Amino acid sequence: MVDNEVLKPAFERWISPADGTVEFRGQHITVRVLDRDAVQIKKNGKLVDDDDDDDVTVE
């Protein structure tokens, strides 16, 4: 979800490494993953620790 738009997911499908980088722009991003260690989340080009950033939620 981007910017808490609950009714309309910005992107809804499985992503594989072959898909390359997926980029979203918004104030708040929610990402649902099966394995948190399998994804890298960057904000303004720097890795984000979701525990330290109120704009990023990983479920």
Beta strands, then each sheet from edge to edge (+ up, - down):
strand 1: 29-31
strand 2: 42-43
strand 3: 46-47
strand 4: 56-58
sheet 1: 1+ 4+
sheet 2: 2+ 3-
end
